[in-house]
């Protein structure tokens, strides 16, 4: 990276007050440890960035008389540090740099975008955004959803502007729509689609300017050359860093990191800095890798990518991301009983490739994280897992179902018996369960979407994630969604799938650590673990559940270092 980019990082870096804590006793109004062995804790003794001891204030002061005492959190609540174990920093950075025109409200730092859920409101807001932009650079917007906003085509965008390049990124990030000026700007033509299979060509319509799933992958390199230009991404990542910190997150993970060393180096420069207020863990994506390498080199190239991190950015050893079916927001998930309108979903990896990739990583001892949204997509995963367990049994393999949109009750027992764990996105319920109950999927299936209650009843380990930008990277908002399940109709979707505040807090801390295989160092306030805490204005376990998302983040402690919230 040249000096220009390094200077830019310094110029726009977030101004956060930090303080190293060592040989210090911190107290709080309440301390929630999530460790059954340590209840009624009043104080924490930190030494060498670790939790050294827990107890009452008097006990610790007597035991460690040379320690400093920090009482600045005496009116606050300390919980284990929030872990957002599924976020896409690159997509978040692109979103941060985009004009947000979405179905839900978004506040990005100090800029608020009010959600719009009708065709008329969307077109008006998009037109206003474009009319206020000058120059010939692409106008990038994110948040469009066809089930709320109606079909959007190249012709629709041309009617808004024939001169300004317009790139509309679907809420799912699995679909892009471009006007003619944008197609010309990115030099996209039918030549880019020649190598697509007949099935994949269904997802690339140049006449309508619409590209999705594997059809999008064919043109993505040309678009990403602009979206991921280093100075642009650095700016977006810096905004993402501040956004993550303000939501009290002490550690993030990115399952499905792109196979692009240049982009990774930019992430390393921004998130790898010693003053970044969180640690980052990355997991490679076999899907993206197979767009660039041959299958017989897949494991070798995976091992190489595991070395791409630096500073506070690391790749988790022996973790990989695979993909089953398509996007939830795009209604491209694969469903057992199909869609009400008869359309088809999409497989993201061909069946033979999926099976061979799973076998390859399974045999080499990897923990496999698999993107899934439909119950038929889940059947595919469970069938493949079952065959591999019989062929080559493994204990504590922690195969992870990622997103867990639609599932069937009969699948829960299979998951339990095979040792599957679940990483779920509960925000789907808030924004999609009402509309999908009436359009596309149907009432019964959509009310039971993201069936967290059944997962916990089966004693399956459950963690929660945002898949940012699919949901706000806010653990408190995720807890709120999982506990309340209130959708756009104002009603509770699937009351039997609600979970308790205690279960939700574990899902964004201890169970998130377990999903990443780092529970020995993170996730609870336990002696010998890293001193990672989130400091709150109220206790999420005792406050009214409807107020959880409004709890104020007061600061974080990350590996023994206090970071203020600007």
PyMOL commands that set and color helices and strands:
alter all, ss='L'
color gray80, all
select helices_A, chain A and resi 3-12+57-63+89-96+119-131+146-149+154-160+180-185+190-193+200-203+213-227+230-246+261-271+286-289+295-305+351-363+375-391+409-417+427-438+443-447+452-457+475-484+495-497+501-507+510-516+545-550
alter helices_A, ss='H'
color red, helices_A
select strands_A, chain A and resi 18-20+24-27+30-32+43-47+50-55+68-70+77-80+82-84+99-100+106-108+111-113+139-144+166-170+175-178+204-205+210-212+249-257+279-285+313-323+367-372+400-403+421-424+462-464+533-536+553-558+561-564
alter strands_A, ss='S'
color yellow, strands_A
deselect
rebuild
show_as cartoon
